[in-house]
Amino acid sequence: MEIEARRRRERIHELIRLARSSRRMSRARLARALQRDVSRLYPETANPKLDFLASLAELLGWPLGAVIEYIWQGMPRDPDGERTAEDASSDYDEVLDATRDALRYGEYHKTIQLARRLQRLARTPRARAVAVEKEANALSYMGCVDRAIALGQRSLALLRSSSHTFEVAQANHTSVLIDAGHYAGALGLVDRMLLRIQRHPGRTRREHLVEAFVYFLRGRAHGCLIEIEPDLSRYHAEQAVEAMRISQDMHERYADVLGMPELNAVADTCRAGIVAAEVELGQRDAEDVVGEMIASLPTTLDDERYALGDWLECCGWWCVTGARLALRHMEGAARAQAIAVFNNKALEIADQCDNWLFRQHVLRIRYEAHRQVVAQTGLRIDWMLDDEDVRLVVGVMGRSSRFRELGWQMLQEAGRAAG
């Protein structure tokens, strides 16, 4: 603890020196700007007050969060920093395999720990980029989309745009953008990737897997835009069906060829997107589809296939998709019951793998359903949150800046339920 406190003090002093140098300020002027005595310009504490940090951030021209992150964490995952005895006895490829396995089985906290070890072991920009990307992947599953986006950008900056590793990193980064609600930007990246694929068709199985995933992302982006751009909903639904069908076929084919059952989970997630888009196109009845979805939900997650994170995630997306279909196309008690079933199962999945993204979807759907009932009935109906609900709202607010305003709205409108 004392060693870490000393490091924080050193970083604070370094930022003060940097502010003075960049602003060409005397000690006296700098002390006044930081509201400190000139004789005690450099604080001895490792836990400075917020007003000091805010003043230092203003002098540097940095966001407050960047100052705090540097003081507490130093340079992002410095690969040349101190290596532990565990790192010294580890091989990069060995830790990379362990990281991939942890991500595959939905062990996201473990993935992050391993990915950070991997960054310390990396000795080339490509190896470092892969390690950073793995941490970003896990953070995205945990709903920490702001941090995942920043890490994704760092990973891409380390790579050549013509490399296969870059294509993989860009696809994963685009997936995070969709999770964070940046649908139009994500769609732009997807279309650029597909243009590159069309001009330089893949020759290896790995390249074809990236192509399959890019089509999946295109389907997801268009599927999300159905609600965001209702005047273009038919176009988005048609595009979603087309992209998801291509992706589904490719994932099913390569699941057999490569012996990777988790690819069937992605294919099944594609099927959920196809069904939802077909409802929007009037090709299927919403209540029938919702009923079929509810009937297909597992009563328990004890089945061994749910040990794989991809199958858990697939089931979660079916729940989110079904709840949103019920929200858009059903009414009354039937809608409320369907949403409750889907949300309860989504929360069960989220608890099993600590997936805050699904928790965010559940909160949004519950709140939108409440607002719809109020608008349709004209009645004043309290929006109720119990202690666990408040924990979820606050937790999602800390992980996603785009959710923060809605989260405050939820908290301000909330009555308190027992529990």
C-alpha positions, 0 to 999 in steps of 0.5 A: 500500500505504501509503495502505491501511495508513493507512486501516486504522489510521484505522478501528482508531482509529475503532473504539476511539473507538466502543468507549470512547464506547458503554461510557462508559469512561475511557482507563485502563479502556479500556486495561486492557480492551484489554490495552494501555498507556494511553499507547499506547492507539491502535496505530500498526500497521495489522495488529493482533494477534488478541487485540487484535481479539478484545478490541475485538470483545467491547467493541463487542459485535460478531462478530470477523469484523465487526471484521476486515471493517470494518478491512480493507474499511471500510463495505460498498461505500460508494457515496460513497467515492472513484471511480477514473478508470475509474469517472468515465468509465463509465456505470452502464447500460454497466457493468450490461450488462457485469456481466450479460454476465460473469455470463451467461458464468460469469465470476464473478471479473469479475462481482464486480469489475464489480459493485463498480464498479457500486456506486460508480456507483450514485446511487439505492437501487434502483441500489445494490441491483441492483449489490449483488445482482449481486455476491451472485449471483456469490459464490453461484456461487463457493460463498461462500454466507455472504457472498452471503446477507449481500449479498442481505439488504443488497440487499433492505433497499434496495428497496420490497417492492412493486417488481419489482426487489424480487421479483427480488432476493428470488428470487435471495436464496432461491436462495442460501439453498437453495445454503447448505442453508436449505431450510425457510426458502427454501421459506417465502419461495417460498410467500410469493412465489407467494401474492403472484403469485397475488393479483397475477398478472404482466402483463409478460414480466419478471414471468412470468420471475420466476414461472418462476424461483420455481417452479424454486426451489420444486421445488429446495427440495422436491427437497432436502427429500426426503432431509432429511425421509424421512418426508415424501419422497413429499410432497416428491417430488410437490411437486417434480415439480409445481413443476418441470414448471410452471417447465420449461414457462414457461422453454421458452416464454420461451426462444423468445419472448425469444430467450434460449437460456440459459432452455432451460438452466434448463428442462433443469435442471428436467428433472433435478429431475423425473426424480429425483423420479419415481425417488423416487415409484417411477415410474422405475427408478434404475439406468436413469435413472442410465445415461441420465444418464451417456450424456447427459454431454458428453465435452468442454465445448468445445461453444460452448453451454457458453460460457454459464454457465447451460449449464455450471451445468445440466450440473453439476446433472445430475451432482449429481443423478445422483450422489445418485440412485446414492448412494441407490438403487444398490449395489456397484461399479455405484454407485461407478463411477457416482458417480466418473463424475458427480463427475469431470465435476462437478469438470471443470465447477467448474474451468472456471468456478471453481464451489465449490458443485459442489466442495462437492457432490462432497466431500459425496457422496464422503464419504457414499458412503464412510460407507455402504460402512463401515456396510454392510460393517462393515470399517474402510476409510480415508477418503483425501484427497490434497493436492488434496482437502485444498485443496478441503475447506479452500476450501469450509470458508472459503466455507460455515459450514454445511460447516465442521463436516463439513469438520473431520470429513473432515480429522480422519478422513483418511488421506493418499493419494499426490499 
